[in-house]
Amino acid sequence: MTDADLLALATRLARSAAEAILSVRAAGFAVEQKTDMSPVTAADRLAEGIILEGLRAATPDIPVVAEEECSAGAIPQVGGRFWSVDPLDGTREFAAGREEFTVNIGLVVDGRPHLGAVALPAFGEVFTGIVGQGAWKQDAAGHRPIAARRAPEEGITVFASRHYAGDPRLAEFLRGRRVAKVYEIGSAVKFCRLAEGLGDLYPRFGRTMEWDTVAPEAVLVAAGGRCTAMDGVTPLAYGKPGWENPPFLCQGRP
């Protein structure tokens, strides 16, 4: 399959998972806790089932690292290519009745995000990208290319994780920078807003896993943005033992 075929597959499955998540939200659901004390719902499991079935049927030669399977102890062996799936990124936002949750399906090639699809079910939006080829947004207005922006001289717009906005490391990191606005947003929505040129900086100090970031990083980088370690230079590596990310920094166009 070509990159375009793989992206079309990820996009179709992200849309299907998004529809399933919205159906669970409409019907009502319970919130459970996993062994790591993070929340999980029927929507997480239903969406992951849809995605795994579709990926394994269409690309049986590409391993899939999926959040809920990994949480249950099903740890795959990965090589040069693997899918990374978060069926419902922002479960806490979803459970709280907010709209900032996403479906993330990304492909890693040689340790780096190569392409990804990120659906925003509550917004009716899907962001897609292939690194080196471009990024796009699909919504009720149609399908169009997007690009990250250069930081404006009058001050940057910062996106902060809703659940870590009070982290003193954030205030320290922003000290001395000309900041126009800070928005607290949940899930991978932050990457997407950077990718479409609505902000400039997203520093992340709290814990994240690879499935949280593969797809949205692919979209952001494809749109001309950057995602690195906090030094602003070192790229994030994927396929690590344990799948945990270090603190990272997302930025718009240099």
C-alpha positions in Angstrom: 0.0 0.0 0.0 1.2 3.5 -0.8 1.4 6.3 1.9 -1.8 7.7 0.4 -3.6 4.3 0.8 -2.4 4.0 4.4 -3.5 7.5 5.3 -6.9 6.8 3.7 -7.2 3.7 5.8 -6.3 5.5 9.0 -8.7 8.3 8.2 -11.6 6.0 7.4 -11.1 4.1 10.7 -10.7 7.3 12.7 -14.0 8.5 11.4 -15.7 5.1 12.2 -14.2 5.2 15.7 -15.4 8.8 16.2 -18.9 7.8 15.2 -18.9 5.0 17.7 -17.6 7.2 20.5 -20.4 9.7 19.9 -23.0 6.9 20.0 -21.7 5.8 23.4 -21.8 9.4 24.6 -25.4 9.7 23.5 -26.4 6.5 25.2 -24.6 7.1 28.5 -21.7 5.3 29.9 -19.8 4.3 33.1 -16.2 5.3 33.9 -13.9 2.6 35.2 -10.3 2.8 36.3 -7.4 0.8 34.9 -4.5 -0.5 37.0 -2.6 2.7 36.5 -5.6 4.6 37.8 -6.3 6.3 34.4 -10.0 6.2 33.3 -11.5 4.0 30.7 -15.0 3.7 29.2 -17.0 1.5 26.8 -16.2 4.2 24.2 -12.4 3.5 24.5 -12.9 -0.2 24.0 -15.5 0.0 21.2 -13.3 2.5 19.3 -10.2 0.4 19.7 -12.0 -2.7 18.5 -13.1 -1.0 15.3 -9.6 0.3 14.6 -7.8 -2.9 15.4 -10.1 -5.0 13.2 -9.6 -2.6 10.3 -5.9 -2.2 10.6 -5.2 -5.9 11.0 -7.5 -6.8 8.1 -5.9 -4.3 5.7 -2.3 -4.4 6.9 -1.6 -7.7 8.6 2.1 -7.3 8.1 2.2 -4.1 10.3 2.1 -4.6 14.1 -0.3 -2.4 16.1 0.5 -0.9 19.4 -2.9 0.1 20.9 -3.5 1.7 24.3 -6.1 -0.6 25.7 -4.4 -3.8 24.5 -1.1 -2.7 26.0 -2.9 -1.8 29.3 -4.3 -5.4 29.3 -0.8 -6.8 28.8 -0.9 -7.5 25.1 2.5 -6.1 24.2 3.5 -6.6 20.5 6.9 -7.0 19.0 7.6 -4.1 16.7 10.1 -3.5 13.9 10.7 -0.7 11.4 7.0 0.0 10.9 4.2 -0.1 13.3 0.8 1.5 13.9 0.3 3.4 17.1 -3.3 3.8 18.3 -5.1 5.8 21.0 -8.7 5.1 20.4 -9.9 7.9 22.7 -7.3 10.4 23.7 -8.7 12.6 26.4 -10.9 10.1 28.2 -11.0 12.4 31.2 -12.4 15.2 29.0 -14.9 12.8 27.5 -16.0 11.6 30.9 -16.4 15.2 32.1 -18.7 16.1 29.2 -16.2 18.3 27.5 -15.5 18.2 23.7 -11.7 18.0 23.7 -11.1 14.3 22.9 -9.6 12.7 19.8 -9.0 9.4 18.0 -5.3 9.0 17.1 -4.0 6.6 14.5 -0.4 7.0 13.4 2.2 5.1 11.6 5.8 5.0 12.8 8.6 4.3 10.3 12.2 3.8 11.6 11.4 5.3 15.0 9.6 8.5 13.8 6.0 9.4 13.0 5.4 9.1 9.3 1.7 9.7 8.8 -1.3 10.1 11.0 -5.0 10.8 11.2 -6.6 12.5 14.2 -10.3 12.8 14.5 -12.0 15.3 16.8 -15.5 13.6 17.1 -17.3 16.5 19.0 -16.0 19.0 16.5 -16.7 17.0 13.3 -13.1 17.5 12.2 -10.3 15.2 11.0 -6.7 16.2 10.7 -4.4 14.2 8.5 -0.8 14.4 7.4 2.1 12.6 5.7 5.5 14.0 6.8 7.2 15.6 3.8 4.0 15.7 1.7 1.5 17.9 3.5 -1.3 18.1 6.1 -5.0 18.6 5.7 -8.2 19.3 7.6 -11.5 17.8 6.8 -14.8 19.3 8.2 -18.2 20.5 7.1 -16.5 23.1 5.0 -14.6 20.5 3.0 -11.0 19.2 2.6 -8.2 21.6 2.5 -4.4 21.9 3.2 -3.3 23.4 6.5 0.0 24.9 7.7 1.6 25.8 11.0 2.4 29.5 11.4 5.5 31.5 12.4 5.2 33.1 15.8 3.9 36.7 15.6 6.1 39.5 16.9 3.3 40.8 19.1 3.3 37.7 21.3 2.8 33.9 21.1 -0.3 31.9 21.8 0.4 29.0 24.1 -1.6 25.8 24.5 -1.3 24.1 27.9 -2.7 20.8 29.0 -5.9 21.4 31.0 -4.7 19.0 33.7 -1.2 20.4 34.1 -1.9 24.1 33.6 -0.9 24.9 37.2 2.4 23.1 36.8 5.1 25.5 38.1 7.4 24.2 35.3 5.1 25.8 32.8 5.3 29.3 34.4 9.1 28.9 34.6 9.4 27.9 31.0 7.3 30.8 29.8 9.2 33.4 31.9 10.8 36.0 29.7 8.8 35.1 26.6 6.3 37.5 25.1 3.0 35.6 25.6 -0.2 37.0 24.2 -2.6 34.2 25.4 -2.6 30.9 27.1 -5.3 28.4 26.4 -6.0 25.3 28.5 -7.0 22.5 26.2 -7.3 18.7 26.6 -5.9 15.9 24.5 -4.3 16.0 21.0 -6.5 18.9 20.0 -3.6 21.1 20.9 -1.4 19.6 18.2 -4.2 20.1 15.7 -4.7 23.7 16.5 -0.9 24.3 16.2 -1.0 22.5 12.8 -3.7 24.7 11.4 -1.9 27.9 12.5 -4.0 28.9 15.5 -1.1 28.9 18.0 2.6 28.8 18.5 3.7 26.7 21.4 2.7 23.7 23.4 5.2 22.6 26.2 4.3 19.3 27.9 5.8 18.3 31.2 3.3 15.7 32.4 3.3 12.1 31.5 2.3 10.9 28.0 2.6 7.7 26.1 3.6 7.1 22.5 0.1 6.5 21.3 -0.9 9.9 22.6 1.6 11.6 20.2 2.5 9.6 17.1 -0.5 10.6 15.0 -0.8 14.2 16.1 3.0 14.7 15.8 2.8 13.4 12.2 0.1 16.0 11.4 2.0 18.8 13.1 5.3 18.0 11.4 3.6 17.5 8.0 2.1 21.0 8.5 5.5 22.5 9.0 5.7 22.5 12.8 8.1 20.8 15.2 7.9 18.4 18.1 11.1 17.8 20.0 12.4 17.2 23.5 12.5 20.3 25.7 15.8 21.3 24.3 14.0 22.2 21.1 16.3 20.1 19.0 16.2 16.4 19.8 13.4 14.5 18.0 11.2 12.2 20.0 11.9 8.5 19.4 9.2 5.9 19.1 9.2 2.2 19.8 10.8 2.6 23.2 10.5 0.0 25.9 7.5 0.9 28.0 6.2 3.4 25.3 6.5 6.4 27.7 7.5 9.8 26.3 9.9 12.3 27.9 8.7 15.9 28.4 8.4 17.6 25.0 7.9 20.8 23.1 5.6 21.4 20.1 6.1 24.6 18.1 4.8 26.1 14.9 6.8 26.9 11.8 10.4 28.0 12.5 
